Each structure stands twice: as structure tokens, then as C-alpha cells.
Amino acid sequence: MVYVWHSRAWTLMELRKWKPASRDVSGLGRNCAVFDKTRFFAYAEWKRQGFEDAGILYDAVFSHAMNINSGFHIPMLDKEVHCIAKSITKWTSRHMMAEGLKGWRRKQNRKSVKVRRKKAAERTAEIKAYSAKRKHVTASRCAG
């Protein structure tokens, strides 16, 4: 690694020029990259197939995952890709049924709402604590 020191700060535009040309997701790990890129394909494929046959879905998912894996400088073993494809297929076929898809989406939305409400309550408490602290500091300055 080579370090070059400069006497001035870089601008964002200058730093942008030094950004790596390709954004290789393998920094997350090949497994994570294949999983993340394949799962969305699986959801769409499962819906396209009409929620019918998990075997057909597995074949499509495995093929897609192998295609992604082949793009890595050092690809994973076929067995690793098989395990990822099997996991995605299993989850997708169990949780994303035609009649259950709306229920699954509702459940995900409820989780999201709970998280947002919790964060909003935490932020409100922070703001109230900050306001109370400011009032206390202002009152002590006026009294002194």
C-alpha cells in the first residue's frame, strides 16, 4: 500500500475520481452476494410460475445463482451454490403462496410500522430531554 500526503483537503469531486471502477459485491462475501442477487429473482420467478412447482423453481434459481457465481474471480463450489439455491427455494415456496402473499406482505408492513413508531418515540424522547436541558441552562443563566 502506498500513502501520499497532501497539504490540502480533497474535494468530493476529486475523491469521486478515485472511486474504484467496478463495484464488486464480493466484499460482502460471495455467499451473501449470490444470495442477495438470487433471492429477488426467485420471488419474481415463483410468482411468474403461478406458485406451482418448487422443483421447477429450484432449477431456475440454481441456474441463476450459478450464472452469478461464474462472474466471480474465484467462484464458489457448485455444492455451495446448491445450498444457497435450496435455501432460497425452500423459503420462497413456504412463505410466498398465492393466497398467503398478501398476508405475508401485511405482516412485513406491520413489523415496519412497529420499528418506525419505536424510532419515532426514541427520537421524541431525545428531543424532549434536549429541550429540558436547554430550558434548565437558560434559566440558570437568567438567574445568575
PENORUR-V422577 format. One record per residue. RES is the residue in three letters. SS is DSSP state (H for helix, E for strand, L for the rest). OMEGA is omega as a letter, one per 30 degrees, with the letter a starting at -180 (* if undefined). Layout:
BEGIN
<<RES;SS;OMEGA> <RES;SS;OMEGA>>
END
This chain:
BEGIN
<<MET;L;a> <VAL;L;l> <TYR;L;l> <VAL;L;a> <TRP;L;l> <HIS;L;a> <SER;L;a> <ARG;L;l> <ALA;L;l> <TRP;L;l> <THR;L;l> <LEU;H;l> <MET;H;l> <GLU;H;l> <LEU;H;a> <ARG;H;l> <LYS;H;a> <TRP;L;l> <LYS;L;l> <PRO;L;a> <ALA;L;a> <SER;L;l> <ARG;L;a> <ASP;L;a> <VAL;H;a> <SER;H;l> <GLY;H;l> <LEU;H;a> <GLY;L;a> <ARG;H;a> <ASN;H;a> <CYS;H;a> <ALA;H;l> <VAL;H;a> <PHE;H;a> <ASP;H;a> <LYS;H;a> <THR;H;a> <ARG;H;l> <PHE;H;l> <PHE;H;a> <ALA;H;a> <TYR;H;a> <ALA;H;a> <GLU;H;l> <TRP;H;l> <LYS;H;l> <ARG;H;a> <GLN;L;l> <GLY;L;l> <PHE;L;a> <GLU;L;a> <ASP;L;a> <ALA;H;l> <GLY;H;l> <ILE;H;l> <LEU;H;a> <TYR;H;a> <ASP;H;a> <ALA;H;a> <VAL;H;l> <PHE;H;l> <SER;H;l> <HIS;H;a> <ALA;H;l> <MET;H;l> <ASN;H;l> <ILE;H;a> <ASN;H;a> <SER;L;l> <GLY;L;l> <PHE;L;l> <HIS;L;l> <ILE;L;a> <PRO;L;l> <MET;L;l> <LEU;L;l> <ASP;H;a> <LYS;H;l> <GLU;H;l> <VAL;H;l> <HIS;H;a> <CYS;H;l> <ILE;H;a> <ALA;H;l> <LYS;H;l> <SER;H;l> <ILE;H;a> <THR;H;a> <LYS;H;a> <TRP;H;a> <THR;H;a> <SER;H;l> <ARG;H;a> <HIS;H;a> <MET;L;l> <MET;L;a> <ALA;L;a> <GLU;L;a> <GLY;L;a> <LEU;H;l> <LYS;H;l> <GLY;H;l> <TRP;H;l> <ARG;H;l> <ARG;H;l> <LYS;H;l> <GLN;H;l> <ASN;H;l> <ARG;H;l> <LYS;H;a> <SER;H;l> <VAL;H;l> <LYS;H;a> <VAL;H;l> <ARG;H;l> <ARG;H;l> <LYS;H;l> <LYS;H;l> <ALA;H;l> <ALA;H;l> <GLU;H;a> <ARG;H;l> <THR;H;l> <ALA;H;l> <GLU;H;a> <ILE;H;l> <LYS;H;l> <ALA;H;l> <TYR;H;l> <SER;H;l> <ALA;H;l> <LYS;H;l> <ARG;H;l> <LYS;H;l> <HIS;H;l> <VAL;H;l> <THR;H;l> <ALA;H;a> <SER;H;l> <ARG;H;a> <CYS;H;a> <ALA;H;a> <GLY;L;*>>
END
